[in-house]
Amino acid sequence: MRAHYFTLRRKKQQIEKGQRPKVLQSERRRNRLAEKVRRRTDMLNKSTTWPEAVKAEIRNGLNINCTSPEQSEEEDGEESQQSDSDSDEDGHESNKRKVIKVRALSWRSERFTNILSSLDRKYLRKISERARSMMQERRAGETLVRHAPDDVPAWMVKS
């Protein structure tokens, strides 16, 4: 029960300082990365494509440090006819939709990138059509130049 009150107190302080939107944004980003790692790990465990020794090596690269960061952005949607009910409080019509931009990591080898893409495709084939339609659209963003984490195998890093 004590932790609950600490959380409420922290939330109240964030609201008072005007930090709540930034905190929520960072929580969403962290949760998206954690969910991506969880999905890929599940697909790797269920996969029969790779032998167990290779799966163990791939698992070393399935952590948040090796995952491409994602950022949600608003984009102009298709021009469509909108009624007065679709306009916001200010009277402006809102035709923007959220799209997630995935930034590729510069240090990743092509082989490791292909493995991750394969795991993502397997996940998309596994889920239902309804679940697939509820997922936010993801688009490739610019490449993020970063150094590789120290704990990844050499074959995962571009030479």
Rosetta constraint file for C-alpha pairs under 8 A:
AtomPair CA 1 CA 5 HARMONIC 6.81 0.50
AtomPair CA 2 CA 6 HARMONIC 6.47 0.50
AtomPair CA 3 CA 7 HARMONIC 6.18 0.50
AtomPair CA 4 CA 8 HARMONIC 6.30 0.50
AtomPair CA 5 CA 9 HARMONIC 6.04 0.50
AtomPair CA 6 CA 10 HARMONIC 6.05 0.50
AtomPair CA 7 CA 11 HARMONIC 6.10 0.50
AtomPair CA 8 CA 12 HARMONIC 6.17 0.50
AtomPair CA 9 CA 13 HARMONIC 6.22 0.50
AtomPair CA 10 CA 14 HARMONIC 6.18 0.50
AtomPair CA 11 CA 15 HARMONIC 6.28 0.50
AtomPair CA 11 CA 20 HARMONIC 7.34 0.50
AtomPair CA 12 CA 16 HARMONIC 6.23 0.50
AtomPair CA 13 CA 17 HARMONIC 6.16 0.50
AtomPair CA 14 CA 18 HARMONIC 5.97 0.50
AtomPair CA 14 CA 19 HARMONIC 4.90 0.50
AtomPair CA 14 CA 20 HARMONIC 4.97 0.50
AtomPair CA 14 CA 23 HARMONIC 7.99 0.50
AtomPair CA 15 CA 19 HARMONIC 6.13 0.50
AtomPair CA 15 CA 20 HARMONIC 5.24 0.50
AtomPair CA 19 CA 23 HARMONIC 6.25 0.50
AtomPair CA 20 CA 24 HARMONIC 6.10 0.50
AtomPair CA 21 CA 25 HARMONIC 6.13 0.50
AtomPair CA 22 CA 26 HARMONIC 6.25 0.50
AtomPair CA 23 CA 27 HARMONIC 6.16 0.50
AtomPair CA 24 CA 28 HARMONIC 6.16 0.50
AtomPair CA 25 CA 29 HARMONIC 6.32 0.50
AtomPair CA 26 CA 30 HARMONIC 6.11 0.50
AtomPair CA 27 CA 31 HARMONIC 6.02 0.50
AtomPair CA 28 CA 32 HARMONIC 6.10 0.50
AtomPair CA 29 CA 33 HARMONIC 6.34 0.50
AtomPair CA 29 CA 69 HARMONIC 7.84 0.50
AtomPair CA 29 CA 70 HARMONIC 6.71 0.50
AtomPair CA 29 CA 71 HARMONIC 6.99 0.50
AtomPair CA 30 CA 34 HARMONIC 6.16 0.50
AtomPair CA 31 CA 35 HARMONIC 5.96 0.50
AtomPair CA 32 CA 36 HARMONIC 6.13 0.50
AtomPair CA 32 CA 70 HARMONIC 7.55 0.50
AtomPair CA 33 CA 37 HARMONIC 6.26 0.50
AtomPair CA 33 CA 64 HARMONIC 6.22 0.50
AtomPair CA 33 CA 67 HARMONIC 6.80 0.50
AtomPair CA 33 CA 68 HARMONIC 7.90 0.50
AtomPair CA 33 CA 69 HARMONIC 7.03 0.50
AtomPair CA 33 CA 70 HARMONIC 7.52 0.50
AtomPair CA 34 CA 38 HARMONIC 6.14 0.50
AtomPair CA 34 CA 64 HARMONIC 6.52 0.50
AtomPair CA 35 CA 39 HARMONIC 6.11 0.50
AtomPair CA 36 CA 40 HARMONIC 6.21 0.50
AtomPair CA 36 CA 67 HARMONIC 7.94 0.50
AtomPair CA 37 CA 41 HARMONIC 6.06 0.50
AtomPair CA 37 CA 62 HARMONIC 6.00 0.50
AtomPair CA 37 CA 63 HARMONIC 6.10 0.50
AtomPair CA 37 CA 64 HARMONIC 6.69 0.50
AtomPair CA 37 CA 67 HARMONIC 7.32 0.50
AtomPair CA 38 CA 42 HARMONIC 6.14 0.50
AtomPair CA 39 CA 43 HARMONIC 6.26 0.50
AtomPair CA 39 CA 120 HARMONIC 7.87 0.50
AtomPair CA 39 CA 123 HARMONIC 7.04 0.50
AtomPair CA 40 CA 44 HARMONIC 6.09 0.50
AtomPair CA 40 CA 62 HARMONIC 7.43 0.50
AtomPair CA 40 CA 116 HARMONIC 7.39 0.50
AtomPair CA 40 CA 119 HARMONIC 5.65 0.50
AtomPair CA 40 CA 120 HARMONIC 6.57 0.50
AtomPair CA 40 CA 123 HARMONIC 7.57 0.50
AtomPair CA 41 CA 45 HARMONIC 6.16 0.50
AtomPair CA 41 CA 59 HARMONIC 7.21 0.50
AtomPair CA 41 CA 62 HARMONIC 6.88 0.50
AtomPair CA 42 CA 46 HARMONIC 6.25 0.50
AtomPair CA 43 CA 47 HARMONIC 5.87 0.50
AtomPair CA 43 CA 119 HARMONIC 5.98 0.50
AtomPair CA 43 CA 122 HARMONIC 6.81 0.50
AtomPair CA 43 CA 123 HARMONIC 6.39 0.50
AtomPair CA 44 CA 55 HARMONIC 6.87 0.50
AtomPair CA 44 CA 119 HARMONIC 6.76 0.50
AtomPair CA 45 CA 55 HARMONIC 7.80 0.50
AtomPair CA 50 CA 54 HARMONIC 6.08 0.50
AtomPair CA 50 CA 55 HARMONIC 6.23 0.50
AtomPair CA 51 CA 55 HARMONIC 6.31 0.50
AtomPair CA 52 CA 56 HARMONIC 6.15 0.50
AtomPair CA 53 CA 57 HARMONIC 6.59 0.50
AtomPair CA 54 CA 58 HARMONIC 6.24 0.50
AtomPair CA 55 CA 59 HARMONIC 6.12 0.50
AtomPair CA 56 CA 60 HARMONIC 6.84 0.50
AtomPair CA 57 CA 61 HARMONIC 7.43 0.50
AtomPair CA 57 CA 153 HARMONIC 7.59 0.50
AtomPair CA 58 CA 62 HARMONIC 6.69 0.50
AtomPair CA 59 CA 63 HARMONIC 7.88 0.50
AtomPair CA 60 CA 151 HARMONIC 7.66 0.50
AtomPair CA 60 CA 152 HARMONIC 6.19 0.50
AtomPair CA 60 CA 153 HARMONIC 7.41 0.50
AtomPair CA 61 CA 66 HARMONIC 5.99 0.50
AtomPair CA 61 CA 152 HARMONIC 5.84 0.50
AtomPair CA 61 CA 153 HARMONIC 7.68 0.50
AtomPair CA 61 CA 156 HARMONIC 7.58 0.50
AtomPair CA 62 CA 66 HARMONIC 6.50 0.50
AtomPair CA 62 CA 67 HARMONIC 7.31 0.50
AtomPair CA 63 CA 67 HARMONIC 6.54 0.50
AtomPair CA 65 CA 149 HARMONIC 6.82 0.50
AtomPair CA 66 CA 148 HARMONIC 7.86 0.50
AtomPair CA 66 CA 149 HARMONIC 7.32 0.50
AtomPair CA 68 CA 102 HARMONIC 6.37 0.50
AtomPair CA 68 CA 103 HARMONIC 5.69 0.50
AtomPair CA 68 CA 104 HARMONIC 5.51 0.50
AtomPair CA 68 CA 105 HARMONIC 6.00 0.50
AtomPair CA 69 CA 102 HARMONIC 6.03 0.50
AtomPair CA 69 CA 103 HARMONIC 5.71 0.50
AtomPair CA 69 CA 104 HARMONIC 7.62 0.50
AtomPair CA 70 CA 100 HARMONIC 6.23 0.50
AtomPair CA 70 CA 101 HARMONIC 5.56 0.50
AtomPair CA 70 CA 102 HARMONIC 4.59 0.50
AtomPair CA 70 CA 103 HARMONIC 6.35 0.50
AtomPair CA 71 CA 100 HARMONIC 5.46 0.50
AtomPair CA 71 CA 101 HARMONIC 5.26 0.50
AtomPair CA 71 CA 102 HARMONIC 6.69 0.50
AtomPair CA 72 CA 98 HARMONIC 6.30 0.50
AtomPair CA 72 CA 99 HARMONIC 5.59 0.50
AtomPair CA 72 CA 100 HARMONIC 4.24 0.50
AtomPair CA 72 CA 101 HARMONIC 6.07 0.50
AtomPair CA 73 CA 98 HARMONIC 5.50 0.50
AtomPair CA 73 CA 99 HARMONIC 5.44 0.50
AtomPair CA 73 CA 100 HARMONIC 6.15 0.50
AtomPair CA 73 CA 101 HARMONIC 7.07 0.50
AtomPair CA 74 CA 96 HARMONIC 5.84 0.50
AtomPair CA 74 CA 97 HARMONIC 5.38 0.50
AtomPair CA 74 CA 98 HARMONIC 4.46 0.50
AtomPair CA 74 CA 99 HARMONIC 6.12 0.50
AtomPair CA 75 CA 96 HARMONIC 5.29 0.50
AtomPair CA 75 CA 97 HARMONIC 5.53 0.50
AtomPair CA 75 CA 98 HARMONIC 6.27 0.50
AtomPair CA 75 CA 99 HARMONIC 6.79 0.50
AtomPair CA 76 CA 95 HARMONIC 6.10 0.50
AtomPair CA 76 CA 96 HARMONIC 4.50 0.50
AtomPair CA 76 CA 97 HARMONIC 6.46 0.50
AtomPair CA 77 CA 95 HARMONIC 5.50 0.50
AtomPair CA 77 CA 96 HARMONIC 5.18 0.50
AtomPair CA 77 CA 97 HARMONIC 5.87 0.50
AtomPair CA 78 CA 95 HARMONIC 7.52 0.50
AtomPair CA 79 CA 95 HARMONIC 7.34 0.50
AtomPair CA 80 CA 95 HARMONIC 7.96 0.50
AtomPair CA 82 CA 86 HARMONIC 5.93 0.50
AtomPair CA 82 CA 87 HARMONIC 7.76 0.50
AtomPair CA 82 CA 93 HARMONIC 7.64 0.50
AtomPair CA 83 CA 87 HARMONIC 7.35 0.50
AtomPair CA 86 CA 93 HARMONIC 6.57 0.50
AtomPair CA 86 CA 94 HARMONIC 7.05 0.50
AtomPair CA 87 CA 91 HARMONIC 5.69 0.50
AtomPair CA 87 CA 92 HARMONIC 5.62 0.50
AtomPair CA 87 CA 93 HARMONIC 4.23 0.50
AtomPair CA 87 CA 94 HARMONIC 5.88 0.50
AtomPair CA 88 CA 92 HARMONIC 5.80 0.50
AtomPair CA 88 CA 93 HARMONIC 6.21 0.50
AtomPair CA 88 CA 94 HARMONIC 6.60 0.50
AtomPair CA 98 CA 136 HARMONIC 7.54 0.50
AtomPair CA 98 CA 137 HARMONIC 7.89 0.50
AtomPair CA 99 CA 136 HARMONIC 6.45 0.50
AtomPair CA 99 CA 137 HARMONIC 5.37 0.50
AtomPair CA 99 CA 138 HARMONIC 5.97 0.50
AtomPair CA 99 CA 139 HARMONIC 7.17 0.50
AtomPair CA 100 CA 136 HARMONIC 6.84 0.50
AtomPair CA 100 CA 137 HARMONIC 6.15 0.50
AtomPair CA 100 CA 138 HARMONIC 4.67 0.50
AtomPair CA 100 CA 139 HARMONIC 6.22 0.50
AtomPair CA 101 CA 138 HARMONIC 5.80 0.50
AtomPair CA 101 CA 139 HARMONIC 4.99 0.50
AtomPair CA 101 CA 140 HARMONIC 5.65 0.50
AtomPair CA 101 CA 141 HARMONIC 5.15 0.50
AtomPair CA 102 CA 138 HARMONIC 6.62 0.50
AtomPair CA 102 CA 139 HARMONIC 5.99 0.50
AtomPair CA 102 CA 140 HARMONIC 4.99 0.50
AtomPair CA 102 CA 141 HARMONIC 5.26 0.50
AtomPair CA 102 CA 142 HARMONIC 7.97 0.50
AtomPair CA 103 CA 140 HARMONIC 6.21 0.50
AtomPair CA 103 CA 141 HARMONIC 4.75 0.50
AtomPair CA 103 CA 142 HARMONIC 5.47 0.50
AtomPair CA 103 CA 143 HARMONIC 5.30 0.50
AtomPair CA 103 CA 144 HARMONIC 5.91 0.50
AtomPair CA 104 CA 140 HARMONIC 7.41 0.50
AtomPair CA 104 CA 141 HARMONIC 7.13 0.50
AtomPair CA 104 CA 142 HARMONIC 6.82 0.50
AtomPair CA 104 CA 143 HARMONIC 4.71 0.50
AtomPair CA 104 CA 144 HARMONIC 5.91 0.50
AtomPair CA 105 CA 143 HARMONIC 5.83 0.50
AtomPair CA 105 CA 144 HARMONIC 5.07 0.50
AtomPair CA 105 CA 145 HARMONIC 6.36 0.50
AtomPair CA 105 CA 146 HARMONIC 6.84 0.50
AtomPair CA 106 CA 143 HARMONIC 6.09 0.50
AtomPair CA 106 CA 144 HARMONIC 5.87 0.50
AtomPair CA 106 CA 145 HARMONIC 5.10 0.50
AtomPair CA 106 CA 146 HARMONIC 6.40 0.50
AtomPair CA 107 CA 145 HARMONIC 7.39 0.50
AtomPair CA 107 CA 146 HARMONIC 6.73 0.50
AtomPair CA 107 CA 147 HARMONIC 6.37 0.50
AtomPair CA 107 CA 148 HARMONIC 5.70 0.50
AtomPair CA 107 CA 157 HARMONIC 5.49 0.50
AtomPair CA 107 CA 158 HARMONIC 5.47 0.50
AtomPair CA 108 CA 112 HARMONIC 6.57 0.50
AtomPair CA 108 CA 113 HARMONIC 6.54 0.50
AtomPair CA 108 CA 148 HARMONIC 7.69 0.50
AtomPair CA 108 CA 156 HARMONIC 5.89 0.50
AtomPair CA 108 CA 157 HARMONIC 4.94 0.50
AtomPair CA 108 CA 158 HARMONIC 5.56 0.50
AtomPair CA 109 CA 113 HARMONIC 6.24 0.50
AtomPair CA 109 CA 155 HARMONIC 7.06 0.50
AtomPair CA 109 CA 156 HARMONIC 5.18 0.50
AtomPair CA 109 CA 157 HARMONIC 4.93 0.50
AtomPair CA 109 CA 158 HARMONIC 4.35 0.50
AtomPair CA 109 CA 159 HARMONIC 7.73 0.50
AtomPair CA 110 CA 114 HARMONIC 6.09 0.50
AtomPair CA 110 CA 158 HARMONIC 7.51 0.50
AtomPair CA 111 CA 115 HARMONIC 6.32 0.50
AtomPair CA 111 CA 155 HARMONIC 7.97 0.50
AtomPair CA 111 CA 156 HARMONIC 7.17 0.50
AtomPair CA 112 CA 116 HARMONIC 6.30 0.50
AtomPair CA 112 CA 155 HARMONIC 7.74 0.50
AtomPair CA 112 CA 156 HARMONIC 5.35 0.50
AtomPair CA 113 CA 117 HARMONIC 6.16 0.50
AtomPair CA 114 CA 118 HARMONIC 6.07 0.50
AtomPair CA 115 CA 119 HARMONIC 6.32 0.50
AtomPair CA 116 CA 120 HARMONIC 6.25 0.50
AtomPair CA 117 CA 121 HARMONIC 6.16 0.50
AtomPair CA 118 CA 122 HARMONIC 6.20 0.50
AtomPair CA 119 CA 123 HARMONIC 6.29 0.50
AtomPair CA 120 CA 124 HARMONIC 6.32 0.50
AtomPair CA 121 CA 125 HARMONIC 6.23 0.50
AtomPair CA 122 CA 126 HARMONIC 6.21 0.50
AtomPair CA 123 CA 127 HARMONIC 6.42 0.50
AtomPair CA 124 CA 132 HARMONIC 6.90 0.50
AtomPair CA 127 CA 131 HARMONIC 6.22 0.50
AtomPair CA 127 CA 132 HARMONIC 6.54 0.50
AtomPair CA 128 CA 132 HARMONIC 6.19 0.50
AtomPair CA 129 CA 133 HARMONIC 6.17 0.50
AtomPair CA 130 CA 134 HARMONIC 6.42 0.50
AtomPair CA 131 CA 135 HARMONIC 6.61 0.50
AtomPair CA 148 CA 152 HARMONIC 7.60 0.50
AtomPair CA 148 CA 157 HARMONIC 6.89 0.50
AtomPair CA 152 CA 156 HARMONIC 6.77 0.50
AtomPair CA 152 CA 157 HARMONIC 7.80 0.50
AtomPair CA 153 CA 157 HARMONIC 7.37 0.50
